[in-house]
Amino acid sequence: MMSGKSNCVRCYQVIAEKRNDPELGTYFSYGIQETTHSGETRKVLHDISTRKERVFYMAKLFTQHQLSPIHFSDVVEDMLP
C-alpha cells in the first residue's frame, strides 16, 4: 500500500477490508481507492476481489498508466474473470 504524498498525479492504492456475509461468513476483500498527489481520496471501489495479488496488480497498472477516473469502474470490471 502506498501512503502519504507521492510524485504521481493520480495514485491507485489497495485497501483491505474485513467483510461479513450471511452465507460466506467473515472474509477479507480488497478494493482500490484513487487519490490525488496531495493525498485526497477521490473514488473508492470496495470488494473487488479476495485475491490480493490481482488487486495489487490492477492498482499498479492504473497508477503507471494514470488511468482516468472516468474509466476506473469499467476497467476494473473488464479485468475481472
URQUI-V61435 format. One record per backbone hydrogen bond with DSSP energy under -0.5 kcal/mol. CO is the residue of the C=O (numbers start at 1). NH is the residue of the N-H. E is the energy in kcal/mol with one decimal. If there is no record, write none. Layout:
co=CO nh=NH e=E
co=CO nh=NH e=E
This chain:
co=9 nh=37 e=-1.0
co=11 nh=13 e=-0.6
co=11 nh=35 e=-3.2
co=13 nh=33 e=-2.9
co=15 nh=31 e=-2.7
co=17 nh=19 e=-0.6
co=17 nh=29 e=-2.7
co=19 nh=27 e=-2.3
co=21 nh=25 e=-3.0
co=25 nh=21 e=-2.3
co=27 nh=19 e=-3.6
co=29 nh=17 e=-2.9
co=30 nh=48 e=-1.7
co=30 nh=49 e=-1.6
co=31 nh=15 e=-2.4
co=32 nh=45 e=-2.9
co=33 nh=13 e=-2.9
co=33 nh=35 e=-0.6
co=34 nh=42 e=-3.5
co=34 nh=43 e=-1.1
co=35 nh=11 e=-3.1
co=36 nh=39 e=-2.0
co=37 nh=6 e=-0.8
co=40 nh=36 e=-2.2
co=43 nh=34 e=-3.3
co=44 nh=46 e=-0.5
co=45 nh=32 e=-2.0
co=49 nh=30 e=-2.9
co=50 nh=52 e=-1.1
co=51 nh=55 e=-1.6
co=52 nh=56 e=-2.5
co=53 nh=57 e=-2.1
co=54 nh=58 e=-2.0
co=55 nh=59 e=-2.5
co=56 nh=60 e=-2.3
co=57 nh=61 e=-2.4
co=58 nh=62 e=-2.9
co=59 nh=63 e=-2.1
co=60 nh=64 e=-2.6
co=61 nh=65 e=-2.4
co=62 nh=67 e=-2.3
co=63 nh=66 e=-0.9
co=68 nh=71 e=-1.7
co=68 nh=72 e=-0.6
co=69 nh=72 e=-0.5
co=71 nh=75 e=-2.8
co=72 nh=76 e=-2.1
co=73 nh=77 e=-2.3
co=74 nh=78 e=-2.4
co=75 nh=79 e=-1.7
co=76 nh=80 e=-0.8
co=77 nh=80 e=-0.8
